[in-house]
Amino acid sequence: MQVLLPENVARHNGTGAEIALESACGKLLLLTLDVTRIVEQESLEVSVWGSPNKSSWEMLGIFPKKDYCGTYTLPLDLTEHLEIGFLRAEWKLSRWGAGEPMPLVEFSLAIDEAKLHAVGA
């Protein structure tokens, strides 16, 4: 397992650091988003971007907006993106309703090679 975004307390939209895929290039990966703190009436949206060269980026996957703490997974198939050598995460926060005007979310994001299991008859 590799950490794409370490435990992070966010109050604003942001972008994580780029990481090299190395041996995970061209493989089926599993993204794990762990939301450990989120306040009522706010949401977190996390997307994953890939690049062959760290200068041009394309979105490869996005988690649906999250309003609650929990652990969420998303498959990321890089078998048709063999040129992708780097990944980074981006997040967007939103807040609505009364109370504190600025969102507060704590979360992390990890990647791992997906484990495929054969199903017997």
C-alpha positions in Angstrom: 0.0 0.0 0.0 1.2 3.5 -0.9 -0.1 6.7 0.6 -1.2 9.1 -2.0 -2.4 11.7 0.5 -1.4 11.4 4.2 -3.8 12.2 7.0 -4.8 15.8 6.1 -6.9 18.4 7.9 -8.4 20.7 5.2 -10.4 23.9 5.4 -9.9 24.8 1.7 -9.8 23.1 -1.7 -6.4 21.7 -2.5 -4.0 19.4 -4.4 -1.7 16.8 -3.0 1.9 16.0 -3.9 2.7 14.0 -7.0 3.9 10.4 -6.4 5.6 8.1 -8.8 3.7 4.9 -9.6 6.9 2.8 -10.3 5.8 -0.9 -10.3 2.1 0.0 -10.2 2.2 1.5 -13.8 -0.4 0.0 -16.1 -2.1 -2.1 -13.3 -5.5 -2.2 -11.7 -5.4 -0.3 -8.5 -7.7 0.2 -5.5 -8.0 3.7 -4.0 -9.0 3.8 -0.3 -10.4 7.1 1.0 -10.6 7.3 4.8 -12.7 10.3 6.1 -12.1 10.5 9.8 -13.7 13.9 10.5 -16.3 15.9 8.8 -18.7 18.4 10.2 -22.5 18.4 9.6 -23.7 20.2 6.5 -20.5 19.9 4.5 -19.1 17.6 1.9 -15.8 16.3 0.5 -15.1 15.4 -3.1 -11.8 13.7 -4.0 -10.4 13.1 -7.5 -7.3 11.4 -8.7 -5.2 12.7 -11.6 -2.5 11.1 -13.6 0.4 12.3 -15.7 3.2 10.9 -17.8 5.5 13.8 -17.1 4.2 15.9 -14.1 3.2 18.8 -16.5 0.0 17.6 -18.2 -2.7 16.0 -15.9 -5.9 14.2 -16.7 -8.6 13.1 -14.2 -8.6 9.3 -13.9 -11.2 8.8 -11.2 -13.4 10.6 -8.7 -15.2 9.6 -5.5 -18.8 10.7 -5.2 -19.2 13.5 -2.7 -18.9 12.3 0.9 -20.9 13.8 3.8 -20.0 11.3 6.5 -17.0 9.7 8.1 -16.1 6.3 6.7 -13.8 4.2 4.5 -14.6 4.3 0.8 -13.0 2.4 -2.1 -12.8 3.1 -5.8 -11.1 0.9 -8.4 -8.7 2.7 -10.8 -7.9 0.8 -14.0 -4.6 1.9 -15.5 -4.3 -1.0 -17.9 -5.3 1.4 -20.7 -3.2 4.3 -19.5 0.2 2.7 -19.7 1.8 6.2 -20.2 0.7 7.3 -16.7 3.7 7.4 -14.3 2.5 9.8 -11.7 -0.6 10.3 -9.6 -1.9 13.1 -7.4 -5.1 13.8 -5.5 -7.3 16.9 -5.6 -10.1 17.7 -3.2 -13.0 20.1 -3.1 -14.9 21.1 0.0 -18.3 22.6 0.3 -20.4 23.9 3.2 -24.0 25.0 3.4 -26.5 26.0 6.1 -25.9 27.8 9.3 -22.9 27.7 11.6 -19.2 27.8 10.9 -18.8 29.3 7.4 -15.5 27.4 6.7 -15.5 23.6 6.2 -13.3 21.3 8.3 -12.5 17.8 7.0 -9.9 15.3 8.0 -9.1 12.5 5.5 -6.4 10.4 3.8 -6.0 8.5 0.6 -4.1 5.3 -0.1 -3.5 3.2 -3.2 -2.8 -0.5 -3.5 -2.8 -3.0 -6.3 -6.2 -4.6 -6.7 -6.3 -8.3 -5.7 -8.3 -10.4 -8.1 -10.0 -13.5 -6.8 -11.0 -16.4 -8.9 -14.5 -17.7 -8.3 -15.0 -21.5 -8.5 -18.1 -23.3 -9.7 
